[in-house]
Amino acid sequence: MIVFQQVTKEFNDGGRALSEVSFQIKPGEFVFFTGSSGAGKTTIMKLLRKESVPSSGTILVGDMDLSQVEGEQISDLRRDVAVCFQDFKLLSDRTVFENVALSLEIDGLEEDEVKEKVMEALRSVGLKKKDKFFPIQLSGGELQRVGIARAIVSKPSVLIADEPTGNLDPKSGFDIFKLFKEINLTGTTVLVATHDSNVVDKFKERVIVIKKGKVINDSKKGKYQS
Amino acid sequence: MKFFDRTTKLMKRSPFQVLAAVMATTMTLLVISVFSLLSFGSIKILQYFEAAPQVIAFFKPGEDLEDSQISNIRAQLEKTGKLNDFRYVSTREAEAIYKDKNKDNPLLLELVDYNILPASIEISALELSDLSELNSILSVQEGVDDVVFYEDVIASLSNWINSVKGLGLGVIIYLTLESILVILVVTGMQIAIKRDEIEIQRLLGATRRFIIKPFIISGVIYGLVSSFIAWFISYLLLLYSTPFIANWLQDIPILPVPFLFMLALLGGELLFGGLIGAVSGLIATRRFLKE
């Protein structure tokens, strides 16, 4: 369960990114966060992984109250709440296999186990045959698939994606969302911040609409609203 | 092993910085080696002089002392409680020593016999500072012709050793700081090169320990490699210069330097080099890898 309770985030200059935002997300849900640029979607994603801390309010992820999470617990949180980035954030001097394996190296897994899990993750994103490729040899859609494989390889309970298709063409973007849905069907909670109205309307999942740092709509099988 | 793979990759990406770190640390450890060997040699020389008779009283040539006279002198010296060793060398013993030392020179052997050699009393004191008092007792004994007194030699040697140690310590501290700074800067550059990767590791949930480990291990490797190189160079220098030093020191038996001492030196340097690397790596990661 993810709980946002009256969460406010203010910046040092006095500007507000979020104002008393509240919502709950059950395990295994698929949720789109929509809203215009600067609405506060990315701030929510960052707060969920403690890349940023709220000015007030409570955030619960599973049994963790994030205000109490410190030091190495933050690393545990980030491994359990995995992320896919709009700019992929892959290491250009490492192969696809090595990029995905990084998550498991961080988990401290043995080499044999790493190999098995990485290949399984690459198979699930359709890149099994490109494990020895370097990022420069892949298309945008493939790069994002590598990012997704890296995020899911250590079986996180929550997968968040901040504008994952922002750099992709519509066809590749749609395929990526289908992949998120497949991952969601395995029981992983998936939270996606996106501008892509077509996809949001097609998938008919829960949509939380953010505007000027506030939740203005939260509906199941909702439609895209900016 | 995974950490060693990550560490070697890290080092391969910045070979010139690695070379600079190893060279600077090697210089520090080479100086430590040289000063350690100097200290070892100096201490051995001092021990040699301290073990040798520190005051020798020569009596008139060809005249041996009566047993009662020897006992009387010995009693006077022992009464002070400062006597370490006492030895009477008769004219016959002096002749035997002379013949042994000059056995290869028949001309010298022909010219000298016990009648022209003096008997002597050789003593050493428990403390160098006690020599003056013992010397004053010996000097006034009947029949004493001359007194040879080593106090000044030993005091000068002690002063020289202390100066070498002081200078060595100063140079070693300076070079150690320099090595730490070089490794620190090199590690800082490596951190800068890997900034994106570190950021990604953090986002993927890597602990601080996971991130800093390769940097600290690479620092330790610089230290260990430098220690071995420095030790090897110093050993080669020692072997090369052994004939010259042996010729210069003549009878003072400090060469060859025991291999066990060289092994202990290597162990000490590996420990110190590793420590320099670890400390530098830790400082660098604290300085350049803030959350």
HADDOCK unambig.tbl for C-alpha pairs under 7 A between the chains (distance, minus, plus):
assign (segid A and resid 72 and name CA) (segid B and resid 207 and name CA) 5.94 0.50 0.50
assign (segid A and resid 75 and name CA) (segid B and resid 205 and name CA) 4.13 0.50 0.50
assign (segid A and resid 75 and name CA) (segid B and resid 206 and name CA) 5.74 0.50 0.50
assign (segid A and resid 75 and name CA) (segid B and resid 207 and name CA) 5.61 0.50 0.50
assign (segid A and resid 76 and name CA) (segid B and resid 205 and name CA) 6.42 0.50 0.50
assign (segid A and resid 78 and name CA) (segid B and resid 203 and name CA) 6.84 0.50 0.50
assign (segid A and resid 78 and name CA) (segid B and resid 204 and name CA) 6.13 0.50 0.50
assign (segid A and resid 78 and name CA) (segid B and resid 205 and name CA) 4.62 0.50 0.50
assign (segid A and resid 79 and name CA) (segid B and resid 204 and name CA) 6.16 0.50 0.50
assign (segid A and resid 79 and name CA) (segid B and resid 205 and name CA) 5.01 0.50 0.50
assign (segid A and resid 82 and name CA) (segid B and resid 204 and name CA) 6.94 0.50 0.50
assign (segid A and resid 89 and name CA) (segid B and resid 200 and name CA) 6.73 0.50 0.50
assign (segid A and resid 91 and name CA) (segid B and resid 197 and name CA) 6.70 0.50 0.50
assign (segid A and resid 103 and name CA) (segid B and resid 204 and name CA) 6.40 0.50 0.50
assign (segid A and resid 106 and name CA) (segid B and resid 206 and name CA) 5.44 0.50 0.50
assign (segid A and resid 106 and name CA) (segid B and resid 210 and name CA) 6.99 0.50 0.50
